[in-house]
Amino acid sequence: MGVPKRRVSKQRKRLRRAQLKIAAPGLVVCPHCRALKRPHAVCPTCGQYKGRKVLAQEEAK
């Protein structure tokens, strides 16, 4: 098992941990209803995926 020869400095430790931040999910615009949705997923608003109706959405009355 490897044992460090020297103590890791605060700056080196913080530079390494700066990459561990949580990134915001990438969103794209649905071409059918113009709502934001995740890429490669069914639109939660209109229920379409790649131009086809996949989910049946209830009509608002």
PDB file with one MODEL, atoms N, CA, C and O in Angstrom:
MODEL        1
ATOM      1  N   MET A   1       0.839  -1.178   0.000  1.00  0.00           N
ATOM      2  CA  MET A   1       0.000   0.000   0.000  1.00  0.00           C
ATOM      3  C   MET A   1       0.883   1.240   0.000  1.00  0.00           C
ATOM      4  O   MET A   1       1.844   1.333   0.764  1.00  0.00           O
ATOM      5  N   GLY A   2       0.547   2.189  -0.865  1.00  0.00           N
ATOM      6  CA  GLY A   2       1.369   3.375  -0.977  1.00  0.00           C
ATOM      7  C   GLY A   2       1.188   4.331   0.193  1.00  0.00           C
ATOM      8  O   GLY A   2       0.071   4.575   0.650  1.00  0.00           O
ATOM      9  N   VAL A   3       2.289   4.859   0.661  1.00  0.00           N
ATOM     10  CA  VAL A   3       2.263   5.823   1.755  1.00  0.00           C
ATOM     11  C   VAL A   3       2.908   7.103   1.246  1.00  0.00           C
ATOM     12  O   VAL A   3       4.015   7.051   0.710  1.00  0.00           O
ATOM     13  N   PRO A   4       2.240   8.270   1.397  1.00  0.00           N
ATOM     14  CA  PRO A   4       2.836   9.512   0.901  1.00  0.00           C
ATOM     15  C   PRO A   4       4.099   9.883   1.671  1.00  0.00           C
ATOM     16  O   PRO A   4       4.157   9.769   2.895  1.00  0.00           O
ATOM     17  N   LYS A   5       5.123  10.334   0.914  1.00  0.00           N
ATOM     18  CA  LYS A   5       6.373  10.729   1.553  1.00  0.00           C
ATOM     19  C   LYS A   5       6.252  12.087   2.224  1.00  0.00           C
ATOM     20  O   LYS A   5       6.850  12.333   3.271  1.00  0.00           O
ATOM     21  N   ARG A   6       5.457  12.978   1.598  1.00  0.00           N
ATOM     22  CA  ARG A   6       5.339  14.324   2.143  1.00  0.00           C
ATOM     23  C   ARG A   6       3.868  14.677   2.325  1.00  0.00           C
ATOM     24  O   ARG A   6       2.981  14.088   1.709  1.00  0.00           O
ATOM     25  N   ARG A   7       3.648  15.636   3.171  1.00  0.00           N
ATOM     26  CA  ARG A   7       2.298  16.106   3.433  1.00  0.00           C
ATOM     27  C   ARG A   7       1.775  16.866   2.213  1.00  0.00           C
ATOM     28  O   ARG A   7       2.513  17.628   1.589  1.00  0.00           O
ATOM     29  N   VAL A   8       0.509  16.658   1.879  1.00  0.00           N
ATOM     30  CA  VAL A   8      -0.106  17.378   0.768  1.00  0.00           C
ATOM     31  C   VAL A   8      -0.472  18.766   1.257  1.00  0.00           C
ATOM     32  O   VAL A   8      -1.141  18.916   2.279  1.00  0.00           O
ATOM     33  N   SER A   9      -0.024  19.793   0.516  1.00  0.00           N
ATOM     34  CA  SER A   9      -0.288  21.165   0.932  1.00  0.00           C
ATOM     35  C   SER A   9      -1.769  21.514   0.775  1.00  0.00           C
ATOM     36  O   SER A   9      -2.499  20.844   0.045  1.00  0.00           O
ATOM     37  N   LYS A  10      -2.200  22.560   1.464  1.00  0.00           N
ATOM     38  CA  LYS A  10      -3.599  22.999   1.391  1.00  0.00           C
ATOM     39  C   LYS A  10      -3.973  23.390  -0.034  1.00  0.00           C
ATOM     40  O   LYS A  10      -5.067  23.072  -0.503  1.00  0.00           O
ATOM     41  N   GLN A  11      -3.069  24.075  -0.719  1.00  0.00           N
ATOM     42  CA  GLN A  11      -3.366  24.514  -2.075  1.00  0.00           C
ATOM     43  C   GLN A  11      -3.529  23.329  -3.025  1.00  0.00           C
ATOM     44  O   GLN A  11      -4.461  23.311  -3.829  1.00  0.00           O
ATOM     45  N   ARG A  12      -2.650  22.352  -2.945  1.00  0.00           N
ATOM     46  CA  ARG A  12      -2.734  21.187  -3.817  1.00  0.00           C
ATOM     47  C   ARG A  12      -4.010  20.386  -3.529  1.00  0.00           C
ATOM     48  O   ARG A  12      -4.660  19.887  -4.448  1.00  0.00           O
ATOM     49  N   LYS A  13      -4.355  20.272  -2.260  1.00  0.00           N
ATOM     50  CA  LYS A  13      -5.571  19.556  -1.884  1.00  0.00           C
ATOM     51  C   LYS A  13      -6.808  20.284  -2.405  1.00  0.00           C
ATOM     52  O   LYS A  13      -7.731  19.652  -2.918  1.00  0.00           O
ATOM     53  N   ARG A  14      -6.829  21.597  -2.277  1.00  0.00           N
ATOM     54  CA  ARG A  14      -7.985  22.378  -2.729  1.00  0.00           C
ATOM     55  C   ARG A  14      -8.092  22.422  -4.246  1.00  0.00           C
ATOM     56  O   ARG A  14      -9.199  22.435  -4.784  1.00  0.00           O
ATOM     57  N   LEU A  15      -6.957  22.444  -4.950  1.00  0.00           N
ATOM     58  CA  LEU A  15      -6.982  22.404  -6.412  1.00  0.00           C
ATOM     59  C   LEU A  15      -7.567  21.082  -6.908  1.00  0.00           C
ATOM     60  O   LEU A  15      -8.317  21.058  -7.883  1.00  0.00           O
ATOM     61  N   ARG A  16      -7.226  19.996  -6.243  1.00  0.00           N
ATOM     62  CA  ARG A  16      -7.749  18.694  -6.622  1.00  0.00           C
ATOM     63  C   ARG A  16      -9.254  18.610  -6.347  1.00  0.00           C
ATOM     64  O   ARG A  16     -10.002  18.083  -7.170  1.00  0.00           O
ATOM     65  N   ARG A  17      -9.695  19.115  -5.218  1.00  0.00           N
ATOM     66  CA  ARG A  17     -11.098  19.042  -4.836  1.00  0.00           C
ATOM     67  C   ARG A  17     -11.975  20.025  -5.595  1.00  0.00           C
ATOM     68  O   ARG A  17     -13.199  19.892  -5.580  1.00  0.00           O
ATOM     69  N   ALA A  18     -11.379  21.005  -6.255  1.00  0.00           N
ATOM     70  CA  ALA A  18     -12.159  21.974  -7.030  1.00  0.00           C
ATOM     71  C   ALA A  18     -12.848  21.319  -8.213  1.00  0.00           C
ATOM     72  O   ALA A  18     -13.827  21.852  -8.734  1.00  0.00           O
ATOM     73  N   GLN A  19     -12.342  20.156  -8.646  1.00  0.00           N
ATOM     74  CA  GLN A  19     -12.933  19.450  -9.781  1.00  0.00           C
ATOM     75  C   GLN A  19     -14.129  18.589  -9.379  1.00  0.00           C
ATOM     76  O   GLN A  19     -14.797  18.032 -10.250  1.00  0.00           O
ATOM     77  N   LEU A  20     -14.410  18.467  -8.101  1.00  0.00           N
ATOM     78  CA  LEU A  20     -15.468  17.580  -7.613  1.00  0.00           C
ATOM     79  C   LEU A  20     -16.818  18.274  -7.486  1.00  0.00           C
ATOM     80  O   LEU A  20     -17.754  17.709  -6.921  1.00  0.00           O
ATOM     81  N   LYS A  21     -16.925  19.480  -8.001  1.00  0.00           N
ATOM     82  CA  LYS A  21     -18.178  20.220  -7.854  1.00  0.00           C
ATOM     83  C   LYS A  21     -19.275  19.584  -8.708  1.00  0.00           C
ATOM     84  O   LYS A  21     -18.988  18.909  -9.696  1.00  0.00           O
ATOM     85  N   ILE A  22     -20.508  19.799  -8.327  1.00  0.00           N
ATOM     86  CA  ILE A  22     -21.654  19.259  -9.050  1.00  0.00           C
ATOM     87  C   ILE A  22     -21.992  20.205 -10.196  1.00  0.00           C
ATOM     88  O   ILE A  22     -22.149  21.410  -9.998  1.00  0.00           O
ATOM     89  N   ALA A  23     -22.103  19.644 -11.391  1.00  0.00           N
ATOM     90  CA  ALA A  23     -22.424  20.459 -12.566  1.00  0.00           C
ATOM     91  C   ALA A  23     -23.936  20.462 -12.791  1.00  0.00           C
ATOM     92  O   ALA A  23     -24.619  19.483 -12.491  1.00  0.00           O
ATOM     93  N   ALA A  24     -24.442  21.557 -13.313  1.00  0.00           N
ATOM     94  CA  ALA A  24     -25.861  21.646 -13.632  1.00  0.00           C
ATOM     95  C   ALA A  24     -26.162  20.736 -14.820  1.00  0.00           C
ATOM     96  O   ALA A  24     -25.343  20.633 -15.732  1.00  0.00           O
ATOM     97  N   PRO A  25     -27.307  20.081 -14.829  1.00  0.00           N
ATOM     98  CA  PRO A  25     -27.621  19.196 -15.953  1.00  0.00           C
ATOM     99  C   PRO A  25     -27.815  19.988 -17.237  1.00  0.00           C
ATOM    100  O   PRO A  25     -28.392  21.076 -17.224  1.00  0.00           O
ATOM    101  N   GLY A  26     -27.333  19.440 -18.340  1.00  0.00           N
ATOM    102  CA  GLY A  26     -27.497  20.087 -19.628  1.00  0.00           C
ATOM    103  C   GLY A  26     -28.926  19.942 -20.117  1.00  0.00           C
ATOM    104  O   GLY A  26     -29.470  18.838 -20.112  1.00  0.00           O
ATOM    105  N   LEU A  27     -29.532  21.014 -20.529  1.00  0.00           N
ATOM    106  CA  LEU A  27     -30.908  20.988 -21.004  1.00  0.00           C
ATOM    107  C   LEU A  27     -30.963  21.449 -22.452  1.00  0.00           C
ATOM    108  O   LEU A  27     -30.176  22.297 -22.873  1.00  0.00           O
ATOM    109  N   VAL A  28     -31.890  20.889 -23.205  1.00  0.00           N
ATOM    110  CA  VAL A  28     -32.101  21.274 -24.594  1.00  0.00           C
ATOM    111  C   VAL A  28     -33.566  21.673 -24.754  1.00  0.00           C
ATOM    112  O   VAL A  28     -34.401  21.366 -23.904  1.00  0.00           O
ATOM    113  N   VAL A  29     -33.861  22.357 -25.846  1.00  0.00           N
ATOM    114  CA  VAL A  29     -35.227  22.806 -26.125  1.00  0.00           C
ATOM    115  C   VAL A  29     -35.949  21.730 -26.924  1.00  0.00           C
ATOM    116  O   VAL A  29     -35.418  21.219 -27.910  1.00  0.00           O
ATOM    117  N   CYS A  30     -37.160  21.389 -26.497  1.00  0.00           N
ATOM    118  CA  CYS A  30     -37.975  20.415 -27.224  1.00  0.00           C
ATOM    119  C   CYS A  30     -38.412  21.051 -28.538  1.00  0.00           C
ATOM    120  O   CYS A  30     -38.946  22.160 -28.523  1.00  0.00           O
ATOM    121  N   PRO A  31     -38.204  20.383 -29.682  1.00  0.00           N
ATOM    122  CA  PRO A  31     -38.590  20.984 -30.960  1.00  0.00           C
ATOM    123  C   PRO A  31     -40.100  21.074 -31.164  1.00  0.00           C
ATOM    124  O   PRO A  31     -40.566  21.819 -32.026  1.00  0.00           O
ATOM    125  N   HIS A  32     -40.861  20.327 -30.382  1.00  0.00           N
ATOM    126  CA  HIS A  32     -42.318  20.329 -30.558  1.00  0.00           C
ATOM    127  C   HIS A  32     -42.998  21.402 -29.718  1.00  0.00           C
ATOM    128  O   HIS A  32     -43.804  22.173 -30.237  1.00  0.00           O
ATOM    129  N   CYS A  33     -42.682  21.461 -28.424  1.00  0.00           N
ATOM    130  CA  CYS A  33     -43.390  22.398 -27.530  1.00  0.00           C
ATOM    131  C   CYS A  33     -42.496  23.507 -26.985  1.00  0.00           C
ATOM    132  O   CYS A  33     -42.978  24.369 -26.251  1.00  0.00           O
ATOM    133  N   ARG A  34     -41.210  23.508 -27.321  1.00  0.00           N
ATOM    134  CA  ARG A  34     -40.239  24.528 -26.906  1.00  0.00           C
ATOM    135  C   ARG A  34     -39.993  24.565 -25.395  1.00  0.00           C
ATOM    136  O   ARG A  34     -39.556  25.586 -24.864  1.00  0.00           O
ATOM    137  N   ALA A  35     -40.266  23.472 -24.711  1.00  0.00           N
ATOM    138  CA  ALA A  35     -39.983  23.391 -23.277  1.00  0.00           C
ATOM    139  C   ALA A  35     -38.578  22.827 -23.082  1.00  0.00           C
ATOM    140  O   ALA A  35     -38.059  22.131 -23.955  1.00  0.00           O
ATOM    141  N   LEU A  36     -37.964  23.126 -21.945  1.00  0.00           N
ATOM    142  CA  LEU A  36     -36.644  22.590 -21.647  1.00  0.00           C
ATOM    143  C   LEU A  36     -36.788  21.149 -21.184  1.00  0.00           C
ATOM    144  O   LEU A  36     -37.671  20.824 -20.391  1.00  0.00           O
ATOM    145  N   LYS A  37     -35.901  20.281 -21.695  1.00  0.00           N
ATOM    146  CA  LYS A  37     -35.919  18.876 -21.323  1.00  0.00           C
ATOM    147  C   LYS A  37     -34.494  18.349 -21.352  1.00  0.00           C
ATOM    148  O   LYS A  37     -33.594  18.994 -21.890  1.00  0.00           O
ATOM    149  N   ARG A  38     -34.292  17.156 -20.762  1.00  0.00           N
ATOM    150  CA  ARG A  38     -32.984  16.532 -20.803  1.00  0.00           C
ATOM    151  C   ARG A  38     -32.742  15.964 -22.201  1.00  0.00           C
ATOM    152  O   ARG A  38     -33.691  15.522 -22.849  1.00  0.00           O
ATOM    153  N   PRO A  39     -31.497  15.963 -22.683  1.00  0.00           N
ATOM    154  CA  PRO A  39     -31.234  15.402 -24.005  1.00  0.00           C
ATOM    155  C   PRO A  39     -31.439  13.888 -24.015  1.00  0.00           C
ATOM    156  O   PRO A  39     -31.197  13.222 -23.008  1.00  0.00           O
ATOM    157  N   HIS A  40     -31.883  13.347 -25.147  1.00  0.00           N
ATOM    158  CA  HIS A  40     -32.110  11.917 -25.355  1.00  0.00           C
ATOM    159  C   HIS A  40     -33.141  11.361 -24.380  1.00  0.00           C
ATOM    160  O   HIS A  40     -33.019  10.223 -23.927  1.00  0.00           O
ATOM    161  N   ALA A  41     -34.153  12.156 -24.058  1.00  0.00           N
ATOM    162  CA  ALA A  41     -35.205  11.717 -23.139  1.00  0.00           C
ATOM    163  C   ALA A  41     -36.552  12.201 -23.655  1.00  0.00           C
ATOM    164  O   ALA A  41     -36.623  13.135 -24.453  1.00  0.00           O
ATOM    165  N   VAL A  42     -37.608  11.564 -23.197  1.00  0.00           N
ATOM    166  CA  VAL A  42     -38.966  11.960 -23.577  1.00  0.00           C
ATOM    167  C   VAL A  42     -39.277  13.303 -22.921  1.00  0.00           C
ATOM    168  O   VAL A  42     -38.932  13.524 -21.760  1.00  0.00           O
ATOM    169  N   CYS A  43     -39.919  14.185 -23.653  1.00  0.00           N
ATOM    170  CA  CYS A  43     -40.297  15.497 -23.122  1.00  0.00           C
ATOM    171  C   CYS A  43     -41.405  15.300 -22.082  1.00  0.00           C
ATOM    172  O   CYS A  43     -42.433  14.699 -22.394  1.00  0.00           O
ATOM    173  N   PRO A  44     -41.216  15.793 -20.853  1.00  0.00           N
ATOM    174  CA  PRO A  44     -42.249  15.614 -19.839  1.00  0.00           C
ATOM    175  C   PRO A  44     -43.487  16.467 -20.085  1.00  0.00           C
ATOM    176  O   PRO A  44     -44.548  16.185 -19.529  1.00  0.00           O
ATOM    177  N   THR A  45     -43.370  17.501 -20.905  1.00  0.00           N
ATOM    178  CA  THR A  45     -44.500  18.387 -21.156  1.00  0.00           C
ATOM    179  C   THR A  45     -45.428  17.833 -22.226  1.00  0.00           C
ATOM    180  O   THR A  45     -46.636  17.730 -22.009  1.00  0.00           O
ATOM    181  N   CYS A  46     -44.868  17.471 -23.390  1.00  0.00           N
ATOM    182  CA  CYS A  46     -45.718  17.030 -24.502  1.00  0.00           C
ATOM    183  C   CYS A  46     -45.665  15.523 -24.736  1.00  0.00           C
ATOM    184  O   CYS A  46     -46.521  14.989 -25.441  1.00  0.00           O
ATOM    185  N   GLY A  47     -44.685  14.822 -24.166  1.00  0.00           N
ATOM    186  CA  GLY A  47     -44.613  13.375 -24.293  1.00  0.00           C
ATOM    187  C   GLY A  47     -44.073  12.881 -25.622  1.00  0.00           C
ATOM    188  O   GLY A  47     -44.328  11.736 -25.993  1.00  0.00           O
ATOM    189  N   GLN A  48     -43.332  13.712 -26.352  1.00  0.00           N
ATOM    190  CA  GLN A  48     -42.795  13.302 -27.648  1.00  0.00           C
ATOM    191  C   GLN A  48     -41.307  13.012 -27.530  1.00  0.00           C
ATOM    192  O   GLN A  48     -40.599  13.589 -26.704  1.00  0.00           O
ATOM    193  N   TYR A  49     -40.850  12.082 -28.399  1.00  0.00           N
ATOM    194  CA  TYR A  49     -39.435  11.744 -28.488  1.00  0.00           C
ATOM    195  C   TYR A  49     -39.118  11.463 -29.945  1.00  0.00           C
ATOM    196  O   TYR A  49     -39.720  10.578 -30.553  1.00  0.00           O
ATOM    197  N   LYS A  50     -38.184  12.204 -30.505  1.00  0.00           N
ATOM    198  CA  LYS A  50     -37.764  12.098 -31.906  1.00  0.00           C
ATOM    199  C   LYS A  50     -38.956  12.222 -32.853  1.00  0.00           C
ATOM    200  O   LYS A  50     -39.058  11.483 -33.833  1.00  0.00           O
ATOM    201  N   GLY A  51     -39.845  13.150 -32.560  1.00  0.00           N
ATOM    202  CA  GLY A  51     -40.967  13.425 -33.449  1.00  0.00           C
ATOM    203  C   GLY A  51     -42.122  12.457 -33.330  1.00  0.00           C
ATOM    204  O   GLY A  51     -43.089  12.571 -34.083  1.00  0.00           O
ATOM    205  N   ARG A  52     -42.058  11.500 -32.404  1.00  0.00           N
ATOM    206  CA  ARG A  52     -43.147  10.537 -32.225  1.00  0.00           C
ATOM    207  C   ARG A  52     -43.799  10.737 -30.872  1.00  0.00           C
ATOM    208  O   ARG A  52     -43.128  11.117 -29.912  1.00  0.00           O
ATOM    209  N   LYS A  53     -45.089  10.488 -30.782  1.00  0.00           N
ATOM    210  CA  LYS A  53     -45.809  10.561 -29.526  1.00  0.00           C
ATOM    211  C   LYS A  53     -45.535   9.282 -28.745  1.00  0.00           C
ATOM    212  O   LYS A  53     -45.921   8.196 -29.179  1.00  0.00           O
ATOM    213  N   VAL A  54     -44.873   9.400 -27.599  1.00  0.00           N
ATOM    214  CA  VAL A  54     -44.490   8.240 -26.817  1.00  0.00           C
ATOM    215  C   VAL A  54     -45.359   8.102 -25.576  1.00  0.00           C
ATOM    216  O   VAL A  54     -45.810   7.006 -25.245  1.00  0.00           O
ATOM    217  N   LEU A  55     -45.592   9.212 -24.894  1.00  0.00           N
ATOM    218  CA  LEU A  55     -46.414   9.193 -23.682  1.00  0.00           C
ATOM    219  C   LEU A  55     -47.723   9.916 -23.966  1.00  0.00           C
ATOM    220  O   LEU A  55     -47.744  10.954 -24.628  1.00  0.00           O
ATOM    221  N   ALA A  56     -48.802   9.359 -23.462  1.00  0.00           N
ATOM    222  CA  ALA A  56     -50.111  10.012 -23.605  1.00  0.00           C
ATOM    223  C   ALA A  56     -50.261  11.007 -22.461  1.00  0.00           C
ATOM    224  O   ALA A  56     -50.247  10.621 -21.292  1.00  0.00           O
ATOM    225  N   GLN A  57     -50.404  12.273 -22.794  1.00  0.00           N
ATOM    226  CA  GLN A  57     -50.570  13.324 -21.789  1.00  0.00           C
ATOM    227  C   GLN A  57     -52.058  13.666 -21.682  1.00  0.00           C
ATOM    228  O   GLN A  57     -52.777  13.681 -22.681  1.00  0.00           O
ATOM    229  N   GLU A  58     -52.508  13.942 -20.448  1.00  0.00           N
ATOM    230  CA  GLU A  58     -53.899  14.326 -20.253  1.00  0.00           C
ATOM    231  C   GLU A  58     -54.087  15.770 -20.711  1.00  0.00           C
ATOM    232  O   GLU A  58     -53.240  16.626 -20.453  1.00  0.00           O
ATOM    233  N   GLU A  59     -55.175  16.029 -21.374  1.00  0.00           N
ATOM    234  CA  GLU A  59     -55.477  17.377 -21.852  1.00  0.00           C
ATOM    235  C   GLU A  59     -55.969  18.237 -20.688  1.00  0.00           C
ATOM    236  O   GLU A  59     -56.791  17.793 -19.886  1.00  0.00           O
ATOM    237  N   ALA A  60     -55.467  19.457 -20.602  1.00  0.00           N
ATOM    238  CA  ALA A  60     -55.908  20.387 -19.574  1.00  0.00           C
ATOM    239  C   ALA A  60     -57.269  20.958 -19.953  1.00  0.00           C
ATOM    240  O   ALA A  60     -57.469  21.388 -21.089  1.00  0.00           O
ATOM    241  N   LYS A  61     -58.203  20.963 -19.006  1.00  0.00           N
ATOM    242  CA  LYS A  61     -59.555  21.449 -19.293  1.00  0.00           C
ATOM    243  C   LYS A  61     -59.800  22.812 -18.708  1.00  0.00           C
ATOM    244  O   LYS A  61     -60.890  23.362 -18.860  1.00  0.00           O
TER     245      LYS A  61
ENDMDL
END
